Amino acid sequence: MPTRAQARLFERFSRADTSRSSTGHGLGLALVAAIATAHHGTASLATGPDFGIEVILPLP
């Protein structure tokens, strides 16, 4: 997945091009980011050859 597309995954109604044929509204990661922020944390993505994309949620 291109880095440009990864940056948009936390925006409401944003979906990756490869998932456009499946059901959903693009709210999942936006909700994750909002909940993390409400708890004074952050949500970010990490990529790797062995695991694809991973969501990191450090909370205080």
Gaussian input, Z-matrix of N, CA and C with variables (Angstrom, degrees):
# hf/3-21g

backbone

0 1
 N
 C     1     B1
 C     2     B2     1     A1
 N     3     B3     2     A2     1     D1
 C     4     B4     3     A3     2     D2
 C     5     B5     4     A4     3     D3
 N     6     B6     5     A5     4     D4
 C     7     B7     6     A6     5     D5
 C     8     B8     7     A7     6     D6
 N     9     B9     8     A8     7     D7
 C    10    B10     9     A9     8     D8
 C    11    B11    10    A10     9     D9
 N    12    B12    11    A11    10    D10
 C    13    B13    12    A12    11    D11
 C    14    B14    13    A13    12    D12
 N    15    B15    14    A14    13    D13
 C    16    B16    15    A15    14    D14
 C    17    B17    16    A16    15    D15
 N    18    B18    17    A17    16    D16
 C    19    B19    18    A18    17    D17
 C    20    B20    19    A19    18    D18
 N    21    B21    20    A20    19    D19
 C    22    B22    21    A21    20    D20
 C    23    B23    22    A22    21    D21
 N    24    B24    23    A23    22    D22
 C    25    B25    24    A24    23    D23
 C    26    B26    25    A25    24    D24
 N    27    B27    26    A26    25    D25
 C    28    B28    27    A27    26    D26
 C    29    B29    28    A28    27    D27
 N    30    B30    29    A29    28    D28
 C    31    B31    30    A30    29    D29
 C    32    B32    31    A31    30    D30
 N    33    B33    32    A32    31    D31
 C    34    B34    33    A33    32    D32
 C    35    B35    34    A34    33    D33
 N    36    B36    35    A35    34    D34
 C    37    B37    36    A36    35    D35
 C    38    B38    37    A37    36    D36
 N    39    B39    38    A38    37    D37
 C    40    B40    39    A39    38    D38
 C    41    B41    40    A40    39    D39
 N    42    B42    41    A41    40    D40
 C    43    B43    42    A42    41    D41
 C    44    B44    43    A43    42    D42
 N    45    B45    44    A44    43    D43
 C    46    B46    45    A45    44    D44
 C    47    B47    46    A46    45    D45
 N    48    B48    47    A47    46    D46
 C    49    B49    48    A48    47    D47
 C    50    B50    49    A49    48    D48
 N    51    B51    50    A50    49    D49
 C    52    B52    51    A51    50    D50
 C    53    B53    52    A52    51    D51
 N    54    B54    53    A53    52    D52
 C    55    B55    54    A54    53    D53
 C    56    B56    55    A55    54    D54
 N    57    B57    56    A56    55    D55
 C    58    B58    57    A57    56    D56
 C    59    B59    58    A58    57    D57
 N    60    B60    59    A59    58    D58
 C    61    B61    60    A60    59    D59
 C    62    B62    61    A61    60    D60
 N    63    B63    62    A62    61    D61
 C    64    B64    63    A63    62    D62
 C    65    B65    64    A64    63    D63
 N    66    B66    65    A65    64    D64
 C    67    B67    66    A66    65    D65
 C    68    B68    67    A67    66    D66
 N    69    B69    68    A68    67    D67
 C    70    B70    69    A69    68    D68
 C    71    B71    70    A70    69    D69
 N    72    B72    71    A71    70    D70
 C    73    B73    72    A72    71    D71
 C    74    B74    73    A73    72    D72
 N    75    B75    74    A74    73    D73
 C    76    B76    75    A75    74    D74
 C    77    B77    76    A76    75    D75
 N    78    B78    77    A77    76    D76
 C    79    B79    78    A78    77    D77
 C    80    B80    79    A79    78    D78
 N    81    B81    80    A80    79    D79
 C    82    B82    81    A81    80    D80
 C    83    B83    82    A82    81    D81
 N    84    B84    83    A83    82    D82
 C    85    B85    84    A84    83    D83
 C    86    B86    85    A85    84    D84
 N    87    B87    86    A86    85    D85
 C    88    B88    87    A87    86    D86
 C    89    B89    88    A88    87    D87
 N    90    B90    89    A89    88    D88
 C    91    B91    90    A90    89    D89
 C    92    B92    91    A91    90    D90
 N    93    B93    92    A92    91    D91
 C    94    B94    93    A93    92    D92
 C    95    B95    94    A94    93    D93
 N    96    B96    95    A95    94    D94
 C    97    B97    96    A96    95    D95
 C    98    B98    97    A97    96    D96
 N    99    B99    98    A98    97    D97
 C   100   B100    99    A99    98    D98
 C   101   B101   100   A100    99    D99
 N   102   B102   101   A101   100   D100
 C   103   B103   102   A102   101   D101
 C   104   B104   103   A103   102   D102
 N   105   B105   104   A104   103   D103
 C   106   B106   105   A105   104   D104
 C   107   B107   106   A106   105   D105
 N   108   B108   107   A107   106   D106
 C   109   B109   108   A108   107   D107
 C   110   B110   109   A109   108   D108
 N   111   B111   110   A110   109   D109
 C   112   B112   111   A111   110   D110
 C   113   B113   112   A112   111   D111
 N   114   B114   113   A113   112   D112
 C   115   B115   114   A114   113   D113
 C   116   B116   115   A115   114   D114
 N   117   B117   116   A116   115   D115
 C   118   B118   117   A117   116   D116
 C   119   B119   118   A118   117   D117
 N   120   B120   119   A119   118   D118
 C   121   B121   120   A120   119   D119
 C   122   B122   121   A121   120   D120
 N   123   B123   122   A122   121   D121
 C   124   B124   123   A123   122   D122
 C   125   B125   124   A124   123   D123
 N   126   B126   125   A125   124   D124
 C   127   B127   126   A126   125   D125
 C   128   B128   127   A127   126   D126
 N   129   B129   128   A128   127   D127
 C   130   B130   129   A129   128   D128
 C   131   B131   130   A130   129   D129
 N   132   B132   131   A131   130   D130
 C   133   B133   132   A132   131   D131
 C   134   B134   133   A133   132   D132
 N   135   B135   134   A134   133   D133
 C   136   B136   135   A135   134   D134
 C   137   B137   136   A136   135   D135
 N   138   B138   137   A137   136   D136
 C   139   B139   138   A138   137   D137
 C   140   B140   139   A139   138   D138
 N   141   B141   140   A140   139   D139
 C   142   B142   141   A141   140   D140
 C   143   B143   142   A142   141   D141
 N   144   B144   143   A143   142   D142
 C   145   B145   144   A144   143   D143
 C   146   B146   145   A145   144   D144
 N   147   B147   146   A146   145   D145
 C   148   B148   147   A147   146   D146
 C   149   B149   148   A148   147   D147
 N   150   B150   149   A149   148   D148
 C   151   B151   150   A150   149   D149
 C   152   B152   151   A151   150   D150
 N   153   B153   152   A152   151   D151
 C   154   B154   153   A153   152   D152
 C   155   B155   154   A154   153   D153
 N   156   B156   155   A155   154   D154
 C   157   B157   156   A156   155   D155
 C   158   B158   157   A157   156   D156
 N   159   B159   158   A158   157   D157
 C   160   B160   159   A159   158   D158
 C   161   B161   160   A160   159   D159
 N   162   B162   161   A161   160   D160
 C   163   B163   162   A162   161   D161
 C   164   B164   163   A163   162   D162
 N   165   B165   164   A164   163   D163
 C   166   B166   165   A165   164   D164
 C   167   B167   166   A166   165   D165
 N   168   B168   167   A167   166   D166
 C   169   B169   168   A168   167   D167
 C   170   B170   169   A169   168   D168
 N   171   B171   170   A170   169   D169
 C   172   B172   171   A171   170   D170
 C   173   B173   172   A172   171   D171
 N   174   B174   173   A173   172   D172
 C   175   B175   174   A174   173   D173
 C   176   B176   175   A175   174   D174
 N   177   B177   176   A176   175   D175
 C   178   B178   177   A177   176   D176
 C   179   B179   178   A178   177   D177

   B1=1.4386
   B2=1.5260
   B3=1.3216
   B4=1.4654
   B5=1.5284
   B6=1.3175
   B7=1.4655
   B8=1.5250
   B9=1.3225
   B10=1.4673
   B11=1.5325
   B12=1.3139
   B13=1.4647
   B14=1.5220
   B15=1.3178
   B16=1.4574
   B17=1.5205
   B18=1.3014
   B19=1.4616
   B20=1.5240
   B21=1.3221
   B22=1.4631
   B23=1.5275
   B24=1.3110
   B25=1.4593
   B26=1.5218
   B27=1.3245
   B28=1.4632
   B29=1.5276
   B30=1.3316
   B31=1.4607
   B32=1.5291
   B33=1.3342
   B34=1.4646
   B35=1.5215
   B36=1.3049
   B37=1.4662
   B38=1.5214
   B39=1.3134
   B40=1.4629
   B41=1.5170
   B42=1.3242
   B43=1.4571
   B44=1.5127
   B45=1.3053
   B46=1.4594
   B47=1.5279
   B48=1.3042
   B49=1.4649
   B50=1.5212
   B51=1.3368
   B52=1.4656
   B53=1.5217
   B54=1.3441
   B55=1.4624
   B56=1.5202
   B57=1.3019
   B58=1.4731
   B59=1.5302
   B60=1.3138
   B61=1.4563
   B62=1.5300
   B63=1.3208
   B64=1.4546
   B65=1.5317
   B66=1.3257
   B67=1.4585
   B68=1.5166
   B69=1.3047
   B70=1.4550
   B71=1.5101
   B72=1.3281
   B73=1.4580
   B74=1.5215
   B75=1.3172
   B76=1.4551
   B77=1.5136
   B78=1.3240
   B79=1.4569
   B80=1.5268
   B81=1.3140
   B82=1.4701
   B83=1.5120
   B84=1.3295
   B85=1.4595
   B86=1.5217
   B87=1.3348
   B88=1.4669
   B89=1.5282
   B90=1.3205
   B91=1.4648
   B92=1.5233
   B93=1.3094
   B94=1.4720
   B95=1.5256
   B96=1.3242
   B97=1.4654
   B98=1.5270
   B99=1.3289
   B100=1.4624
   B101=1.5239
   B102=1.3201
   B103=1.4680
   B104=1.5222
   B105=1.3361
   B106=1.4679
   B107=1.5276
   B108=1.3327
   B109=1.4643
   B110=1.5240
   B111=1.3263
   B112=1.4643
   B113=1.5212
   B114=1.3230
   B115=1.4670
   B116=1.5291
   B117=1.3289
   B118=1.4708
   B119=1.5244
   B120=1.3032
   B121=1.4544
   B122=1.5207
   B123=1.3164
   B124=1.4632
   B125=1.5211
   B126=1.3098
   B127=1.4584
   B128=1.5213
   B129=1.3142
   B130=1.4631
   B131=1.5233
   B132=1.3230
   B133=1.4620
   B134=1.5147
   B135=1.3115
   B136=1.4622
   B137=1.5195
   B138=1.3081
   B139=1.4611
   B140=1.5208
   B141=1.2950
   B142=1.4514
   B143=1.5134
   B144=1.3028
   B145=1.4614
   B146=1.5347
   B147=1.3288
   B148=1.4611
   B149=1.5209
   B150=1.3420
   B151=1.4542
   B152=1.5250
   B153=1.2905
   B154=1.4679
   B155=1.5114
   B156=1.3249
   B157=1.4605
   B158=1.5186
   B159=1.3212
   B160=1.4513
   B161=1.5270
   B162=1.3313
   B163=1.4581
   B164=1.5258
   B165=1.3207
   B166=1.4727
   B167=1.5191
   B168=1.3436
   B169=1.4610
   B170=1.5212
   B171=1.3174
   B172=1.4621
   B173=1.5413
   B174=1.3062
   B175=1.4627
   B176=1.5122
   B177=1.3537
   B178=1.4721
   B179=1.5259
   A1=108.43
   A2=117.50
   A3=119.95
   A4=111.85
   A5=116.74
   A6=122.23
   A7=110.63
   A8=116.91
   A9=120.98
   A10=110.51
   A11=117.08
   A12=121.27
   A13=111.03
   A14=117.98
   A15=121.58
   A16=111.47
   A17=117.29
   A18=121.43
   A19=111.29
   A20=117.64
   A21=121.47
   A22=113.32
   A23=119.33
   A24=120.70
   A25=113.51
   A26=118.73
   A27=121.90
   A28=112.04
   A29=118.02
   A30=121.69
   A31=109.64
   A32=116.21
   A33=119.89
   A34=110.53
   A35=115.94
   A36=126.31
   A37=113.68
   A38=117.94
   A39=121.49
   A40=109.09
   A41=115.58
   A42=120.87
   A43=108.81
   A44=116.06
   A45=120.89
   A46=108.75
   A47=117.16
   A48=121.36
   A49=112.32
   A50=117.45
   A51=120.21
   A52=112.55
   A53=118.97
   A54=120.63
   A55=112.76
   A56=118.30
   A57=120.63
   A58=112.60
   A59=119.09
   A60=120.22
   A61=112.01
   A62=118.51
   A63=121.47
   A64=110.17
   A65=115.63
   A66=119.87
   A67=110.79
   A68=116.25
   A69=122.80
   A70=110.36
   A71=114.67
   A72=119.84
   A73=113.27
   A74=118.33
   A75=120.18
   A76=113.20
   A77=117.52
   A78=120.57
   A79=113.68
   A80=118.38
   A81=121.63
   A82=114.68
   A83=118.09
   A84=119.99
   A85=111.92
   A86=118.38
   A87=120.68
   A88=109.38
   A89=116.88
   A90=120.34
   A91=111.36
   A92=116.78
   A93=120.84
   A94=109.98
   A95=117.25
   A96=121.33
   A97=111.00
   A98=117.88
   A99=121.15
   A100=111.65
   A101=117.10
   A102=120.85
   A103=110.49
   A104=117.22
   A105=120.45
   A106=110.30
   A107=117.37
   A108=121.31
   A109=110.87
   A110=118.05
   A111=121.56
   A112=111.72
   A113=116.75
   A114=121.41
   A115=111.18
   A116=116.69
   A117=124.01
   A118=112.63
   A119=115.79
   A120=121.48
   A121=110.27
   A122=115.72
   A123=121.59
   A124=109.10
   A125=114.42
   A126=121.22
   A127=107.00
   A128=116.53
   A129=120.49
   A130=108.74
   A131=115.29
   A132=121.23
   A133=110.49
   A134=115.90
   A135=122.75
   A136=106.61
   A137=116.81
   A138=121.02
   A139=109.79
   A140=115.25
   A141=119.91
   A142=110.73
   A143=117.73
   A144=120.66
   A145=112.96
   A146=117.30
   A147=120.04
   A148=114.19
   A149=117.23
   A150=118.51
   A151=114.39
   A152=120.16
   A153=121.66
   A154=110.94
   A155=117.23
   A156=122.05
   A157=108.73
   A158=115.29
   A159=122.38
   A160=107.91
   A161=117.29
   A162=121.43
   A163=108.22
   A164=115.83
   A165=122.49
   A166=108.17
   A167=117.60
   A168=123.08
   A169=111.51
   A170=118.45
   A171=118.26
   A172=110.66
   A173=116.89
   A174=123.04
   A175=109.08
   A176=116.71
   A177=118.36
   A178=111.74
   D1=131.76
   D2=-179.25
   D3=-63.63
   D4=148.44
   D5=-179.63
   D6=-58.52
   D7=-37.88
   D8=179.99
   D9=-60.16
   D10=-40.45
   D11=179.50
   D12=-71.22
   D13=-34.39
   D14=179.24
   D15=-63.16
   D16=-37.99
   D17=-178.98
   D18=-64.14
   D19=-27.75
   D20=-177.89
   D21=-88.34
   D22=-7.98
   D23=-174.40
   D24=-65.26
   D25=-21.07
   D26=179.15
   D27=-90.60
   D28=1.13
   D29=177.09
   D30=-86.39
   D31=145.59
   D32=178.54
   D33=-61.44
   D34=140.21
   D35=177.24
   D36=65.08
   D37=15.97
   D38=177.77
   D39=-92.01
   D40=135.37
   D41=178.98
   D42=-136.59
   D43=146.06
   D44=176.81
   D45=-69.95
   D46=148.74
   D47=-178.44
   D48=-56.14
   D49=-36.03
   D50=-177.39
   D51=-72.08
   D52=-17.45
   D53=-178.40
   D54=-100.03
   D55=4.26
   D56=-175.67
   D57=-66.92
   D58=-21.03
   D59=179.64
   D60=-87.18
   D61=-8.63
   D62=178.34
   D63=-98.91
   D64=164.25
   D65=-178.07
   D66=-74.28
   D67=158.56
   D68=178.71
   D69=137.27
   D70=166.68
   D71=-176.78
   D72=-118.72
   D73=-3.22
   D74=179.29
   D75=79.15
   D76=29.41
   D77=-179.23
   D78=-105.89
   D79=-15.18
   D80=-172.63
   D81=-55.35
   D82=-57.03
   D83=-177.44
   D84=-73.59
   D85=-25.55
   D86=174.51
   D87=-65.49
   D88=-39.67
   D89=176.79
   D90=-67.53
   D91=-40.50
   D92=177.15
   D93=-58.67
   D94=-46.06
   D95=-179.45
   D96=-65.01
   D97=-40.78
   D98=179.75
   D99=-65.33
   D100=-41.69
   D101=178.76
   D102=-67.19
   D103=-41.13
   D104=177.74
   D105=-61.51
   D106=-43.78
   D107=179.05
   D108=-63.79
   D109=-39.84
   D110=179.06
   D111=-62.44
   D112=-25.38
   D113=179.35
   D114=-102.44
   D115=21.55
   D116=178.09
   D117=60.54
   D118=33.66
   D119=176.81
   D120=-117.18
   D121=-169.16
   D122=178.75
   D123=-137.36
   D124=161.68
   D125=173.94
   D126=-127.01
   D127=130.58
   D128=178.79
   D129=-144.94
   D130=170.26
   D131=-179.62
   D132=-112.75
   D133=146.39
   D134=172.00
   D135=-128.32
   D136=142.91
   D137=179.13
   D138=-121.79
   D139=152.35
   D140=177.83
   D141=-161.22
   D142=158.37
   D143=-177.31
   D144=-68.96
   D145=-24.54
   D146=-176.62
   D147=-91.57
   D148=-21.90
   D149=-174.09
   D150=-128.28
   D151=0.23
   D152=179.98
   D153=75.88
   D154=-113.34
   D155=179.86
   D156=-118.80
   D157=137.49
   D158=-179.28
   D159=-127.86
   D160=138.23
   D161=176.59
   D162=-94.65
   D163=127.78
   D164=-179.87
   D165=-105.13
   D166=127.62
   D167=-178.13
   D168=-126.97
   D169=78.16
   D170=175.86
   D171=-76.55
   D172=125.08
   D173=177.82
   D174=-119.71
   D175=146.74
   D176=179.86
   D177=-71.09

